[in-house]
Amino acid sequence: MKKFATATVAALSIAATLALSAAPAEARYGRKGAFFGALAAGLVGAAIVGSAARAHHAPVYSDCWSEKRPVYNRWGDFRGYRYIRVCN
């Protein structure tokens, strides 16, 4: 569901940028307001999507560490060691 929401927000920000940047055809040079409005909308949309993606992958610090533990197969034979995450 989070991927769908992120993709939806990204699509809406792109659509808003395109809608705001569309201007009627003119023979003269100008319309800087439309360009900067579209640029601002795109930057705001990118900031929202970026912060949502970053919040999903934010590190959580707890009392966890890695320990090297022996690994056995289903017949009880020793197969080696593996680092396993251990938490309190």
N, C-alpha and C positions, 0 to 999 in steps of 0.2 A: 504494500500500500504506500510505503514511503517513496519508493521509486516512481510510482504512478503520480504521486503528488508533486514530486520534484520535476518530473517530465512535464506535467501540466503547467506548473509555474514557469518553466523555461519556455514552453511554447507560447504562453500568454505574453511573456516579456518580449519575445521576438516579434509576435504579432503586433504588440503595442508600438514597438520601435518602427516597424514598417508602416503602420497606420499614421504615426505622427510625422514620419519623414516624407510621406507622399504629399506632394504639393502640385498645384496646377502648373501646367507648362507656361513659362514666361520667356520672353525674348531678352529680358534684361537680367543683369547679374544682381542677385539679392536673395531674400528669404533666409537670412542667417538665423532668425528666430526659430524657424521650423527645424533647421539642422541642429541647433543647440538644444532644443526641446527634445528631439528624438535621441540625441546623445545622452542627455540627462536621464531620460526614461530607460534607455538601455543600461546605463551604469547602475541605476537603482535596481532594476530587475536582476542584473548580474550579482549585485551585492546581496539581494534577498536569496537567490538560489545558492550562492556560495556559502552564505551563513547557514542555510538549512542543511547543506551537504556537510559542512564542517561540524555542525552540532551533532549530526548522526555519528560521526567517527571520532568524537572527542574522547581523549583518554580518561579512564577512570582509575584513580590511584587507590589502592587498597593494600591490605596485608597479604600480598601474593609474591611468590618467588618460584624459581625453577630449581628442581632437584633431579639429580641423575639417579634413576631407579632401574633395577633389573627387569627385563622383559622375558616372559615365558610364553611358549606356544600352548595350544590347547591340550597337548599331551604332557605338559609339565617340563619340557626341555628348555634349558636356558638358551635364549637367542641373542642376548647382548644387553646393552644399556640404552635408555632413552631419557631425554629430558622431559619431565612432566611438570606442569604448573600445579603448585600446591598453594592453597589459600587457607587463612584462618577463618 
